[in-house]
Amino acid sequence: MSNTLILLIVLVIGVLGFFAGRVRAMAAAGGDRRNLHSLPNYYGANTALNAIVPAGIALAVWLIVQPFVINNTVSGMIDQEAIAEGSSLGLIMSDVRRVAEGLDVAVAEGAMTEETAADMRTEFTDVRERLAEVGVALGSGVTSETLQAAQRYREMAWTGNWLKTLVVIAISIGGLALTWRLITRDYRARNVVEKGVLSVLILAASIAILTTVGIVFSLIFNTYEFFKLYPAADFFFGLNWSPSFSGRGQSSQLGILPLLWGTLYISFIALLVAVPIGLFSAIYLSEYASKSVRAIAKPMLEVLAGIPTIVYGLFALLTVGPLLVGVFGEGGALGVTWMSGGTAVMTAGLVMGMMLIPFVSSLSDDIINAVPQAMRDGSLGLGATHSETVRKVILPAALPGIVGAILLAASRAIGETMIVVLGAGAAARLSLNPFDAMTTVTAKIVSQLTGDSDFSSPVALVAFALGISLFVVTLGLNIFALYIVRKYREQYE
């Protein structure tokens, strides 16, 4: 039985539990809800939660544990000494899973019976050719050992899936029955439900925090492996970025400063474009525009946020870059030769700034509209003009939120990749010329992990060091923004 169907059954049991718990509570109160400690719906909700939540947790745990158990059991069937040179147990297990999935597909499509799939032998059947008939392509021939392991894999998966179905549904029904029996007129159902909701909220917050912790620790561990192979001083203070993919990367120069400079330079130009335009647009839409103009202009601005970044990258490569070359390049309109090619910091910065305009504009507009109307009326009542009210009352009141919007835009700019790859080039250099081609940390993370990377080599592990460095930079921006917000908020209050 599929996991979706199991969930649907559990949800149906939960709905039935809601009505059963409500009816049980009313019966215990003699039909008068005033005799109950809590409202009848709380008794129903408590029954439903006890039917759904434990079963859902059991299903999640089962889905995590079952693959490990099956893989460990089936991998024990593989003779370690028979593994060919250049192969590994992981590759063989991938073949086992692929054959098992192929047999499932063949049985599902009626190409063979369940008995045929279970009793198939390589001595009598070309398994690769048989599975190719149902659209399952295998990279190599199937050995007898692989086929037997795949059959065992299917058998254990089938058994595990049925046990999962029975256990989860049994837990759901058991939770319903147990809670139903506990319902009395004095049962504190509201307290139990509120504690359950609080637990769900804590779980959600914990998942968010643990996800961040997991990301950080994964970066730290791989960064530590990188610094065992490459000097940290050369990485943080090196002025050259020249990875060598020959050997194990010992001849590489992996200094982060050119990448960090390119990242901050492009982000700075993007913010120079996005912040004034976005903020002024928000002020106009919230304070000056009529309802009809706002109804048209605001959605049109927000359309920019939905355009894929690859489209922005193509726009930078095919339109903005050639346009800038026509102005600042050799033989351009200004008669200067500042720009030799269409890929440059200015190209990526301008297009990235266009992409960030809706982030600043939409958030700032919502924040400005959240300023109480009483503050506007009070300022105007004291004789201030509309523009003075905007400058001296509304913007200071909305400043913490506006800083948050700018921070969001800055973080978005620092993490952008496609616009940089297509618009800024791939050159890692330290230069003040905004018309030079440069690259960023994110672009190099992608390039270092693309292709057949040897993860024991510094040129691959450096991507994790770049990632944690970018994380620290973003964290520093957040701390600085928080300091600014608190400073101005205290001054205003």
GIQUIGI-V135136 format. One record per residue. N is the residue number from 0. RES is the residue in one letter. PHI is phi in whole degrees, -180 to 180 (NA if undefined). PSI is psi in whole degrees, 0 to 359 (* if undefined). OMEGA is omega in degrees with one decimal (NA if undefined). Layout:
# GIQUIGI-V135136
N&RES&PHI&PSI&OMEGA ; N&RES&PHI&PSI&OMEGA
This chain:
# GIQUIGI-V135136
0&M&NA&136&-176.5 ; 1&S&-71&158&179.7 ; 2&N&-65&325&178.7 ; 3&T&-63&317&179.7 ; 4&L&-67&322&177.3 ; 5&I&-61&315&179.0 ; 6&L&-62&320&178.7 ; 7&L&-63&318&178.1 ; 8&I&-62&317&179.7 ; 9&V&-64&319&178.7 ; 10&L&-65&321&177.0 ; 11&V&-63&317&176.8 ; 12&I&-61&320&178.1 ; 13&G&-63&318&177.7 ; 14&V&-63&315&176.7 ; 15&L&-61&322&178.0 ; 16&G&-64&324&178.8 ; 17&F&-61&310&-178.6 ; 18&F&-70&324&179.0 ; 19&A&-66&318&178.8 ; 20&G&-66&322&179.1 ; 21&R&-66&315&179.3 ; 22&V&-64&319&179.8 ; 23&R&-63&319&-179.8 ; 24&A&-66&316&179.4 ; 25&M&-64&324&177.6 ; 26&A&-66&321&179.3 ; 27&A&-67&333&-179.3 ; 28&A&-92&6&-178.8 ; 29&G&68&27&178.3 ; 30&G&84&358&-179.5 ; 31&D&-112&111&-176.9 ; 32&R&-66&343&178.8 ; 33&R&-67&341&178.5 ; 34&N&-83&355&-178.9 ; 35&L&-90&151&174.5 ; 36&H&-69&321&-177.2 ; 37&S&-125&169&175.6 ; 38&L&-65&151&-177.7 ; 39&P&-58&326&-179.2 ; 40&N&-63&330&177.3 ; 41&Y&-66&322&177.5 ; 42&Y&-66&319&177.1 ; 43&G&-65&318&179.6 ; 44&A&-64&322&179.1 ; 45&N&-64&318&178.3 ; 46&T&-65&317&-180.0 ; 47&A&-64&317&-179.6 ; 48&L&-63&319&179.8 ; 49&N&-71&341&175.8 ; 50&A&-86&332&-173.9 ; 51&I&-98&311&-170.5 ; 52&V&-64&308&179.3 ; 53&P&-60&321&178.9 ; 54&A&-66&320&177.8 ; 55&G&-64&319&177.8 ; 56&I&-65&317&178.7 ; 57&A&-62&319&178.6 ; 58&L&-64&317&179.9 ; 59&A&-63&316&179.6 ; 60&V&-64&319&-179.5 ; 61&W&-63&317&-180.0 ; 62&L&-64&332&178.7 ; 63&I&-81&318&-172.3 ; 64&V&-80&320&-173.8 ; 65&Q&-56&313&179.7 ; 66&P&-60&323&178.5 ; 67&F&-65&316&-179.2 ; 68&V&-63&314&-178.4 ; 69&I&-65&315&-179.3 ; 70&N&-62&317&-179.8 ; 71&N&-65&321&-179.4 ; 72&T&-70&313&-176.7 ; 73&V&-70&322&179.4 ; 74&S&-63&336&176.7 ; 75&G&-69&344&177.9 ; 76&M&-82&346&-177.6 ; 77&I&-85&127&177.8 ; 78&D&-75&114&-176.7 ; 79&Q&-62&327&-177.3 ; 80&E&-75&342&-177.7 ; 81&A&-90&0&179.9 ; 82&I&-71&125&-176.0 ; 83&A&-68&155&178.1 ; 84&E&-66&136&-177.0 ; 85&G&91&352&176.9 ; 86&S&-108&182&179.8 ; 87&S&-155&167&179.1 ; 88&L&-63&324&178.7 ; 89&G&-63&318&178.8 ; 90&L&-66&320&178.9 ; 91&I&-65&319&178.6 ; 92&M&-66&328&174.7 ; 93&S&-64&318&176.2 ; 94&D&-64&321&179.2 ; 95&V&-61&312&179.7 ; 96&R&-64&322&-179.7 ; 97&R&-66&318&178.4 ; 98&V&-66&318&179.0 ; 99&A&-61&317&177.3 ; 100&E&-65&322&178.0 ; 101&G&-64&319&177.2 ; 102&L&-64&321&177.0 ; 103&D&-61&317&-179.7 ; 104&V&-64&317&-179.4 ; 105&A&-62&319&178.3 ; 106&V&-68&319&-178.6 ; 107&A&-64&325&-179.0 ; 108&E&-88&359&177.7 ; 109&G&81&11&179.8 ; 110&A&-72&338&175.8 ; 111&M&-155&160&178.6 ; 112&T&-86&168&177.9 ; 113&E&-63&323&179.2 ; 114&E&-66&321&178.4 ; 115&T&-63&317&179.8 ; 116&A&-65&325&-178.1 ; 117&A&-77&330&-175.1 ; 118&D&-103&2&-176.3 ; 119&M&-61&142&178.3 ; 120&R&-132&144&-178.5 ; 121&T&-69&339&-179.7 ; 122&E&-68&334&-175.3 ; 123&F&-114&347&-174.8 ; 124&T&-136&136&171.1 ; 125&D&-83&96&-173.5 ; 126&V&-62&321&-178.9 ; 127&R&-62&315&-179.6 ; 128&E&-69&323&-179.2 ; 129&R&-65&320&179.5 ; 130&L&-75&332&177.5 ; 131&A&-64&333&179.7 ; 132&E&-66&336&179.4 ; 133&V&-106&15&174.2 ; 134&G&87&14&178.2 ; 135&V&-102&111&-177.7 ; 136&A&-95&129&176.7 ; 137&L&-112&142&-175.6 ; 138&G&-73&336&-177.7 ; 139&S&-148&174&178.6 ; 140&G&-67&156&-177.2 ; 141&V&-98&121&178.2 ; 142&T&-81&165&179.4 ; 143&S&-62&320&-179.4 ; 144&E&-65&319&179.4 ; 145&T&-66&318&-179.9 ; 146&L&-64&316&179.3 ; 147&Q&-64&321&177.2 ; 148&A&-65&321&178.7 ; 149&A&-65&320&178.0 ; 150&Q&-65&320&176.1 ; 151&R&-66&322&178.1 ; 152&Y&-61&314&179.5 ; 153&R&-64&319&-179.0 ; 154&E&-63&315&-180.0 ; 155&M&-68&322&179.1 ; 156&A&-64&319&179.0 ; 157&W&-64&313&178.9 ; 158&T&-62&315&-179.8 ; 159&G&-63&322&-179.4 ; 160&N&-67&320&178.3 ; 161&W&-70&320&175.8 ; 162&L&-62&320&178.0 ; 163&K&-59&314&-179.8 ; 164&T&-60&312&-178.1 ; 165&L&-65&317&-177.3 ; 166&V&-66&314&-177.4 ; 167&V&-64&314&-179.9 ; 168&I&-66&323&178.3 ; 169&A&-64&319&178.0 ; 170&I&-64&320&179.9 ; 171&S&-64&312&179.7 ; 172&I&-66&321&179.0 ; 173&G&-64&319&177.2 ; 174&G&-63&319&177.7 ; 175&L&-63&312&-175.8 ; 176&A&-65&318&-178.2 ; 177&L&-64&314&179.9 ; 178&T&-66&321&179.4 ; 179&W&-60&320&-179.6 ; 180&R&-70&333&-177.1 ; 181&L&-80&348&-174.4 ; 182&I&-72&122&171.8 ; 183&T&-135&175&-178.8 ; 184&R&-67&337&-179.2 ; 185&D&-101&3&-179.3 ; 186&Y&-68&130&-175.2 ; 187&R&-85&73&-175.9 ; 188&A&-67&322&-178.9 ; 189&R&-61&316&179.7 ; 190&N&-61&318&-178.3 ; 191&V&-66&317&-179.1 ; 192&V&-65&317&-179.5 ; 193&E&-65&323&175.5 ; 194&K&-66&323&177.2 ; 195&G&-65&317&177.5 ; 196&V&-64&319&177.5 ; 197&L&-62&321&178.3 ; 198&S&-65&321&177.7 ; 199&V&-64&319&178.5 ; 200&L&-64&318&178.0 ; 201&I&-64&320&178.6 ; 202&L&-63&316&179.3 ; 203&A&-62&315&178.3 ; 204&A&-64&322&-179.7 ; 205&S&-66&321&178.6 ; 206&I&-62&317&179.4 ; 207&A&-62&317&-178.8 ; 208&I&-69&315&-178.3 ; 209&L&-66&328&175.6 ; 210&T&-62&315&177.5 ; 211&T&-62&316&179.5 ; 212&V&-62&318&179.0 ; 213&G&-63&318&178.5 ; 214&I&-63&315&-177.8 ; 215&V&-63&315&-177.8 ; 216&F&-67&324&177.1 ; 217&S&-64&322&176.6 ; 218&L&-68&318&-177.2 ; 219&I&-64&314&-176.9 ; 220&F&-63&316&180.0 ; 221&N&-73&329&175.2 ; 222&T&-66&322&177.5 ; 223&Y&-62&319&177.2 ; 224&E&-64&324&178.8 ; 225&F&-65&315&-177.4 ; 226&F&-72&347&171.0 ; 227&K&-75&339&-178.7 ; 228&L&-105&339&-175.4 ; 229&Y&-136&136&-176.3 ; 230&P&-63&134&-179.5 ; 231&A&-65&323&-179.8 ; 232&A&-63&320&178.5 ; 233&D&-67&329&-179.9 ; 234&F&-73&312&-174.6 ; 235&F&-79&334&-175.5 ; 236&F&-118&2&179.0 ; 237&G&-70&142&-177.9 ; 238&L&-101&2&-178.5 ; 239&N&-125&141&174.1 ; 240&W&-122&104&-178.1 ; 241&S&-145&79&-179.3 ; 242&P&-70&142&176.9 ; 243&S&-116&124&-177.3 ; 244&F&-94&8&175.9 ; 245&S&-86&145&179.7 ; 246&G&63&229&179.2 ; 247&R&-114&21&171.9 ; 248&G&82&16&-177.7 ; 249&Q&-67&337&-179.0 ; 250&S&-91&8&-177.6 ; 251&S&-77&149&170.1 ; 252&Q&-113&113&-169.7 ; 253&L&-121&57&177.1 ; 254&G&-83&133&-174.6 ; 255&I&-83&341&-172.1 ; 256&L&-58&317&177.7 ; 257&P&-62&323&179.4 ; 258&L&-71&319&179.9 ; 259&L&-66&321&178.1 ; 260&W&-64&315&178.2 ; 261&G&-62&320&178.9 ; 262&T&-61&310&-177.2 ; 263&L&-70&324&-179.1 ; 264&Y&-65&310&179.9 ; 265&I&-65&319&178.9 ; 266&S&-64&322&179.6 ; 267&F&-63&315&178.6 ; 268&I&-64&320&178.6 ; 269&A&-62&319&179.2 ; 270&L&-70&326&175.5 ; 271&L&-60&329&178.0 ; 272&V&-83&314&-169.4 ; 273&A&-77&319&-172.3 ; 274&V&-66&307&179.4 ; 275&P&-61&313&-178.0 ; 276&I&-64&314&-178.9 ; 277&G&-65&317&-178.4 ; 278&L&-69&316&178.4 ; 279&F&-65&324&176.6 ; 280&S&-64&318&179.7 ; 281&A&-64&319&178.9 ; 282&I&-64&317&-180.0 ; 283&Y&-64&314&-176.0 ; 284&L&-67&325&-175.5 ; 285&S&-87&332&-172.2 ; 286&E&-115&336&-172.2 ; 287&Y&-122&328&-173.4 ; 288&A&-72&147&174.1 ; 289&S&-75&167&-178.1 ; 290&K&-62&323&-179.2 ; 291&S&-68&318&178.3 ; 292&V&-66&316&-179.5 ; 293&R&-63&322&-179.0 ; 294&A&-64&335&179.2 ; 295&I&-95&315&-171.8 ; 296&A&-70&319&-176.3 ; 297&K&-64&313&175.9 ; 298&P&-62&325&179.2 ; 299&M&-66&323&175.6 ; 300&L&-65&319&-176.4 ; 301&E&-72&343&175.3 ; 302&V&-61&328&179.8 ; 303&L&-59&327&-178.6 ; 304&A&-71&340&-178.2 ; 305&G&-93&357&179.6 ; 306&I&-76&129&179.1 ; 307&P&-60&146&-177.3 ; 308&T&-66&335&177.6 ; 309&I&-65&327&177.1 ; 310&V&-68&318&174.7 ; 311&Y&-60&319&179.0 ; 312&G&-62&316&177.1 ; 313&L&-65&322&176.5 ; 314&F&-61&319&177.8 ; 315&A&-66&318&-175.8 ; 316&L&-72&319&-171.2 ; 317&L&-97&338&-174.8 ; 318&T&-119&300&-174.5 ; 319&V&-68&316&179.7 ; 320&G&-58&304&177.1 ; 321&P&-59&326&178.6 ; 322&L&-65&317&178.1 ; 323&L&-67&323&176.9 ; 324&V&-63&323&178.6 ; 325&G&-66&340&179.7 ; 326&V&-101&314&-173.1 ; 327&F&-107&358&-178.8 ; 328&G&-89&183&-179.9 ; 329&E&-63&128&-177.6 ; 330&G&74&18&-178.2 ; 331&G&-79&183&-175.4 ; 332&A&-65&330&-178.0 ; 333&L&-89&352&179.5 ; 334&G&72&22&178.2 ; 335&V&-119&162&178.2 ; 336&T&-123&74&177.8 ; 337&W&-94&341&-171.5 ; 338&M&-130&123&-176.9 ; 339&S&-98&343&-179.1 ; 340&G&-151&167&-176.8 ; 341&G&-73&336&179.6 ; 342&T&-87&119&-177.5 ; 343&A&-160&167&177.8 ; 344&V&-59&318&-178.7 ; 345&M&-63&321&179.5 ; 346&T&-61&307&-179.4 ; 347&A&-66&321&-178.6 ; 348&G&-64&316&-179.9 ; 349&L&-64&314&-178.5 ; 350&V&-69&321&177.7 ; 351&M&-65&323&176.0 ; 352&G&-62&320&175.8 ; 353&M&-61&320&-179.8 ; 354&M&-66&328&-175.5 ; 355&L&-84&347&-177.5 ; 356&I&-54&312&-179.3 ; 357&P&-66&331&177.2 ; 358&F&-63&313&-179.3 ; 359&V&-72&315&-174.5 ; 360&S&-66&309&-174.4 ; 361&S&-66&315&-179.5 ; 362&L&-67&317&179.5 ; 363&S&-64&322&178.3 ; 364&D&-62&315&178.4 ; 365&D&-64&322&-178.6 ; 366&I&-70&318&179.0 ; 367&I&-65&321&178.7 ; 368&N&-67&338&179.5 ; 369&A&-79&348&176.8 ; 370&V&-67&130&-175.4 ; 371&P&-57&140&178.6 ; 372&Q&-63&334&179.8 ; 373&A&-61&327&178.8 ; 374&M&-68&320&177.0 ; 375&R&-65&313&-177.8 ; 376&D&-64&321&178.8 ; 377&G&-64&318&179.2 ; 378&S&-65&314&179.3 ; 379&L&-66&326&179.0 ; 380&G&-67&333&177.8 ; 381&L&-83&0&175.9 ; 382&G&103&3&178.8 ; 383&A&-73&148&175.2 ; 384&T&-77&171&179.6 ; 385&H&-62&315&-179.1 ; 386&S&-66&322&177.0 ; 387&E&-66&322&177.0 ; 388&T&-63&319&179.2 ; 389&V&-65&313&-174.1 ; 390&R&-73&322&-169.2 ; 391&K&-106&348&-178.9 ; 392&V&-121&304&-172.0 ; 393&I&-71&310&-178.1 ; 394&L&-63&316&175.4 ; 395&P&-60&323&-180.0 ; 396&A&-68&325&-177.3 ; 397&A&-92&0&-172.9 ; 398&L&-57&315&179.4 ; 399&P&-57&317&178.8 ; 400&G&-68&324&178.3 ; 401&I&-65&318&176.3 ; 402&V&-61&321&176.7 ; 403&G&-63&321&177.6 ; 404&A&-65&318&178.7 ; 405&I&-65&322&177.5 ; 406&L&-63&318&177.3 ; 407&L&-60&317&178.5 ; 408&A&-64&320&179.4 ; 409&A&-64&317&178.2 ; 410&S&-63&321&177.5 ; 411&R&-64&321&-179.9 ; 412&A&-68&318&-178.3 ; 413&I&-65&326&-177.3 ; 414&G&-90&1&-177.7 ; 415&E&-72&144&-176.9 ; 416&T&-124&306&-169.8 ; 417&M&-65&320&178.8 ; 418&I&-63&322&180.0 ; 419&V&-68&316&-177.6 ; 420&V&-62&317&-176.0 ; 421&L&-89&333&-173.6 ; 422&G&-105&334&-174.2 ; 423&A&-105&345&-178.4 ; 424&G&93&190&-176.4 ; 425&A&-126&12&-177.0 ; 426&A&-84&128&176.1 ; 427&A&-97&107&-177.4 ; 428&R&-148&158&173.6 ; 429&L&-101&111&-177.1 ; 430&S&-153&146&176.3 ; 431&L&-92&351&-178.0 ; 432&N&-76&114&-178.5 ; 433&P&-72&354&179.2 ; 434&F&-100&8&173.8 ; 435&D&-88&152&174.3 ; 436&A&-77&134&177.6 ; 437&M&-141&179&177.1 ; 438&T&-141&175&-174.6 ; 439&T&-125&174&-179.9 ; 440&V&-64&315&-176.8 ; 441&T&-64&321&179.8 ; 442&A&-64&322&-179.5 ; 443&K&-76&330&174.4 ; 444&I&-61&316&179.0 ; 445&V&-64&314&-176.7 ; 446&S&-67&326&-179.1 ; 447&Q&-73&335&-177.6 ; 448&L&-105&6&179.6 ; 449&T&-94&137&179.4 ; 450&G&94&196&-178.7 ; 451&D&-84&88&-177.3 ; 452&S&-94&135&174.1 ; 453&D&-90&109&-173.3 ; 454&F&-76&4&170.7 ; 455&S&-97&3&-177.5 ; 456&S&-102&146&177.8 ; 457&P&-60&327&-176.4 ; 458&V&-69&342&174.6 ; 459&A&-96&317&-178.9 ; 460&L&-67&338&-179.6 ; 461&V&-62&336&179.1 ; 462&A&-61&324&179.4 ; 463&F&-73&324&175.3 ; 464&A&-65&321&175.9 ; 465&L&-64&319&-179.1 ; 466&G&-63&315&-178.9 ; 467&I&-72&330&175.5 ; 468&S&-65&318&177.6 ; 469&L&-65&323&177.0 ; 470&F&-61&317&179.9 ; 471&V&-65&320&178.3 ; 472&V&-62&314&179.1 ; 473&T&-64&320&177.5 ; 474&L&-63&320&177.0 ; 475&G&-62&320&177.1 ; 476&L&-63&320&178.3 ; 477&N&-63&316&180.0 ; 478&I&-64&318&178.9 ; 479&F&-64&316&179.1 ; 480&A&-64&321&178.4 ; 481&L&-64&322&177.2 ; 482&Y&-63&316&179.8 ; 483&I&-64&316&-179.3 ; 484&V&-60&313&-178.2 ; 485&R&-66&322&-179.3 ; 486&K&-63&311&-177.1 ; 487&Y&-74&329&178.4 ; 488&R&-67&317&177.7 ; 489&E&-63&321&179.7 ; 490&Q&-65&320&-178.5 ; 491&Y&-69&317&-177.5 ; 492&E&-70&*&NA
